[in-house]
């Protein structure tokens, strides 16, 4: 229960002083960012050289599952895609098959919960 007298342990900031502090912080943020950028050492503008693929090294052959998915895609959409696009589709399917294999290797226990919580 409160008594009529209210003792403050620390001095309180008024709303006006709080607004002044917030506006000063907002106005000084670009200045602080430019000072921090000026003090940072300049990075060279040269991009790192891409790794050179070794001569004679061929990309790995897609897995049979990815080949089967590519055959299905070719059967359904073969007249609408070019051979170059079909090769890109095969590469993307191979990545998806690899990701699915990695997910399949993770063994879950019965008490493992989903990553999200459903609330109705």
N, C-alpha and C positions, 0 to 999 in steps of 0.2 A: 504494500500500500504506500502511496506517495504522500509525502508531507507537503505543506504549502510552500516551504522554502526549497529551492532547487539549487544545489551546489554543483558547479561545473569543475571537473578535474582539470580540463585544459581549455584554453580560450578557443571559442568557435569562430569560424570564418563566416563572414556575412555572405549573402547571396551575391551582392554587388562585387565583393572582392573575389569570390569564386569565378564570376563571369569575366572579370578582368584577367585573372590568371589563365583561364581557358583561352580567351581571345589572344593573349600574348603568346601562349604556346602554339596556337594555330598559325599566327603570323610569323613566328620565328622558325617554324619547321622547315620551310624551303631554304632559309638562310643556313640552318644547321646542316641540311643535306648537301648544299653546295660547298660548304666548308669541308665536310667529310670527304666529298668527291675530290676536292682540290688537294687534300692531303694524301690521298691514295696514290701509290705509284702508278705511272702510266703504263698500261699494258701495250705490248706490241700489236700492231694491226694485222700482222701476218697470221693467216690461218695455218694450223698444223697440217702437215702433208698427210694425205690419206694413205693408209697402208697399201702397199703394192701387192696385188695378188700374185702368187707364185705362178710362173709359167707351167703349163701342163696340169695344173690342179683343176679338176672339174668339180662342179657342185655335187653334193651327195644326191643319190637317186631317191625320189620320194618313196615313202612307205607304201605297201600294197593298199592300205586303207585309204590313204590320200589319193592314190591312183584310182581306186574304185569310186570315190566321191567325185573326182575329176571326170571320170567316164559318165557318171550320172549327169553332171552339169553339162557335159558336151552333148549328151543325148537330148537334154531338155532345151538348151540354149545355143547349140552349136551353130545354127544359122545366123545368130545375132552377134557372135563374138569373133574376133580375129584370132589367128594362131598366137600372136603375141599376148593378147589378153588372156587366152587360155593358159599360157605358161605362167602368167601372173596369178591366175586363179589357182593353179596347181601349187605354186609356192605358198600362197596364203593358206590353202587347205592343209599343207604339210605343217605349217606353224600351229594351226588349230588342232590337228591330230596330236602333235607333240604336247600341247598344253593339256589336252584331254588325257593323254597317257600319264602325265605328271600328276594330274588331279586324281586319277584312278589309283595311283600308288599310295596316296595318303589314306591311312587306315583310321577311321573314326570309331570311337567307342559309343556305346549306347547313351552314355550320359553327356556327350558333347552337344552343346546347344548351338543353334544357328547364330550367325553373325548379327542378326537383327532381332529385335523384340517386337512382336506383333501385338498391337493394342486395338481392340475393337471399340 
